[in-house]
């Protein structure tokens, strides 16, 4: 670890192992503190890891359905915690990827107060898997857009989340604000099937930490649902309409009970990129990687990890079509409904203002 004050700002991207990394950071906050590393946390009665999340929403002004009372004033609280710490601070939340040039400049200015050296870490996975995960994450939050329409919008530039995956734009924003591209660290997410601890090792290398300082494994990860579960979830969202979306009366139930307890983590066929879309995804990735190589940012990992793997057309199943093996979809539905009925037949409280 460097001498003096240092702030590591992990800004995303969404669906790039951020939940896993944040879980490990928070679970080992006390162990890291013994080495002079601060992982800012809210009071215990305010929910796990909410300080960085609320602060990011306050900074960016993107509240994701939360009321102002949930976000207002949290960025200054985070800044105070970091600027009064004599050592390294690690702040991680993917909502920070929504920063504009102006809010990114404010973030660096505020966190650098008193002479701290600010570094930015951006974790990224290949665009093929990123797009799939983005569609599945949308379903978890009440969206009902078909997979085909989702990919078409991404191809044609009409998909807002694609902006948070745009490597050159995000990296250039933070490099420009810092004035030191070498203080921007691009961490590549290992390919499917790799040792899961490899992402943690790469992240700690970028952050200047010893991975041994956080020995306890992550407890949480944002596991995606499989293909039959996704089909069921999209049909459910269509039926519930706005009630399944952020702020809706069934949003917390769908997200936390139907998905969290009933659908996630099942051993089901995975949703994969439509082979018909591989060409533009590969071409866009090649353009992005060429710009990254010329940018001067620090790459931790292998840029080859970000090259999309082509889906075998013979094995691909369209999520917008009914799976012939209807038993899988029926079993997924039964699992979800059983989880929903277990606590009660009512929504899980009012819309939950947490992660």
N, C-alpha and C positions, 0 to 999 in steps of 0.2 A: 504494500500500500504506500502511496506517495505521502511525503511529509506535508503537513498543512491541510487546509480545507479543500475538499473535492466533492462535487455533486454529480452523481450519475443519474441522468434522466432517461428512463426507459419509456419510449413513447408509442410502442406498438410494434408491428401491425396487429390488428384484430386477428384472431384465429391463427396465431403463430406461436402457440405454446405459452401465451402470456399468463393464463390462469395457473398453469403448472409452475411457472417461475415465481409468480406472486405468492402462491401457496408455500413454496419452499422458503422464500424470503421471510414471510411473516411467521412461519412456524419456527424459524431459527433466529428470530429477531434478537432474543436475549443472548444467544451464542455469538452472533455477529457483533453485538454491542460490546462484548468482552474484548473484541479486537478493534474497537473504536469505530465500528460501522453502525450508523443509524438507519433503521428502516422505520420511517415515521408511521405511527399507528394512532388511531383515535382511542378515546377511553373505552374500556372493555364493554361497557353497557351500551355502546353506540354501534355495535356490529363489527365484524372482522374486516380489517383492511379498508374501512370506509374513508379514512382521511385522504389518501391519494385520489380515490375515485371522486369524492365530493369536491376536492380541490380542483381536479381537472375539469369537472363540469362548471365550477364557478369561473375558472380562468377562461374557458372557451365559450361560455354562454350557451352550450348545448346541454339541455337538462334531461333529455331522453325521457320525458314524461314526468319527471319529478317536479314538485313545487319549488318555488324560490326559497322557501324556508329550509329546504333540504340542502341547497347549494350555497346560498349567500354567505360570504365571510370565510369560507373554508380555504380559499387560496392564501389569504394572509396568514391563517393559522399554520398552514404547511410551511410557508416561507419563514415564519418565526421559528418553527421547530428546526428547520435546516440551517438557518443563518446563525443560530445560537449554539450549534453543534461544532465542536472543534475536532474535526476528523472527516471521514467520508460519509456521505449520505446517499442512499439509493432510493429513488422515487420511481415507482413503476405503475403506470396505468395506460391502457391502450386508448382511452378517451383523449389523451394528449395528442394523438395523431391528427385530431381535428383542428389543431391550432392553425390559425392564419399566420401570415408573415408578422402581423402586428402582435398577436398574442404570443407567438413564439419568441419574439424580441422581448416582450414583457417578462416571460418566464425566465429567460436567460439573465436579463437585467436584475430581476428580483432575487434569483437564487445565487447570483454572483456577488451580491452585496457583501462587502467586507473582504473581498479579494479571493473568493473561492473560485477554483477552476471547474468549469462546467463541461461535462461530457454527455453526449446523447447516444443512446443505444437504440437501434431499430432492428427488431427480429423479423425475418421475412421467410416465407416458405414459397415453393413454386406456385405459379399462378393457376395451374390446373387444379391442384388441391385447394388453393385459396378460394377459387370461385365456387367449388363444390361446398366448402365449409360455409361460405357466405350465404348461399341459398339455404342450407340447413339451419343456420343460425336465424335467418329471417323467419323460417317456419316456427322456430321455438318462440318467437316473439309475435306470433299471430299473422304473419304474412301468408298469402295463398297464391302468389304468383307461380305459374307453371314453370318448370325447369327450362323448357324451351324458350319461353318469353324472357326469363331471367338471363339466359346466355345470350340471346339476341340483343338485349339491352346493353349487356356488357360489351359485346362486339361493336355495337354502334355508338358507344360512348354515352349512353343514357343511364348508366347505373352509378348512383352516387357512391356506394361503398368502394367502387373501383378506385376512386381518388385516394383512399387510404392505403391502397396496395401499390400505388404508383411510385416505384422506387426512386427514379431520378428526381421527381418533384419533391417528395418528402425529404430526401437526403439533401437536396440543394437548398431547401428552405432552412434547415437547421445549420448547415455548413455556412450559409450566408450570414445568419444571425450570429453564430459563434465567431466567424472570421477565421476559423481554423478547421478546414475539412478533416484533418487528421484526428480531431476530437469527436468526429461522428463515426460511430462504429456500427457497421452492418453485420449482424449475426445471422448466418444462414441456418435455417431449420434443416436438420438432417433428413434424408429421404425416408420413406416408409420402410419399416423393418429395422431401422438402425437402433443402436443402444439408446434408450430414452434418456439416460444420464448425459449423453453427449451434448444435448442442448444446454443443460446446466453448466457443463464444463466450458462451453463456448461463451455463454453469457458471463460467467465469472471472469474469464480471461479478458473480455471486453470491458468489464467493470473494474478491473484491477483488484479482484478479490481472490483469496485462496478458497477453492471449492470445499476444502476440508473444514472451513470455518462454519459451514452449515451442514452438519452431518445428518440431520433428520430429513427423511424424504418428504416430498410434497404429499399432501392429503387430497388436494382437489385438482381436478382437471376438467376441462370443458369438453367432455366426450360427445361426439356427433352421433346422431341416430343413423340406422341403416336404411336400406331402400324400402322395405315394406312399412317400416315405422314412419318414414317420410311421407309415403303415400297416405297413410292413415292420418297423420298430423295435418297435412294440407287439406284433406277432406273435412276434418274437424274444424279447422280455421275458417273454411268457407261457410260452414254451418253457423259458427259463433259470430262471425263478422267482426265488427269493431270491439266487441266484448273480449276478444282474444288478444287484441293489440295493447301496446303500452298504454296504461291508464284505464284500460277496460276492466270490467268487474271479474272476468275470468282469466286475465293475463297471468297473474301469479299462480293460479291453479294449473294452467296449461304448462307454464314454464317449469314450475317447481315440482308439481305432482305428476302430471301426465308425462312430461318429458323426463324430469329428474329422477322420479321413482319408478316410472313404468316403461319408458321407451329407450332411454340412453343406456349404452353399455351392453346391449344384447348382441349375441353372436349372429349377425344377419349379413346378407350381401351388402356391400358398400355402394353408395352412389359414386359414380365416376364421371369424368368429363366426357361429353358426347364427342366421339371421334371426328364428327363433322366440324367441330370447333377447334380441333387441335392446331390447324394451320395458322389461324390468326393469333392464337395464344402463344405459339412458338415464335412467331415473327415479332410480336410485341415484346416478348421476353428477351429476344436477341437484341432488340433496340435498347431496351432498358439496361441490359448487362454491359453493352458497349459504352453507354453513358456512365455507368457506375465505374467501370475500369478507368475512365478518363477523369473522374471526379476528384480523386485524391483522398477519398474517405477510406477509413481502415476497414478491411474485410476480415472478419473472423469466421473461419469455416471455408467452404469451397463454393465458389459461384456456380459450379456445375450442379450443385444441389438445387438450384433455382430453375434448372431447365426442365420443362414439363415432360412427363413420360406419356407416350401415346397409349391410349386405351385400345385394346384389341377389339375391332368392330364385331368380330364373331361372338365375343363374350359380353358385349355391352347390352344392358337392359335400360330402356327408356323409363325414367321415373314417372312420366306423364301417362304411361299406359299401364293397364291393370296387369300385375304380375300373374302369369299363368298359374304359378304355385300359390293359389289363394290362401292356402293353409297358413303360410307365413304371415300374410297381412291379417288374417283373422286372429292368429295367436298374438300378434302385436297389439291388436285392438283389445283383446281380452286382458292382456297385461296392463294396458293403460287404464282401462275402465276399472279394473280391480284396484289399482293404486288410487284412482280418483274416489272410489266409493269407500275406501278404508277409513279415512278420517271423518268424513261426513259427506252429505250430498250437496253441500253449499260451497261457494268459492272459498279459497283459503284467505279469509279476512278481506279487507279493502286492498286496492292495489298496493303491493309491497314495495316500499321505497328503499330497496336494497339491491344487491347485485343479482 
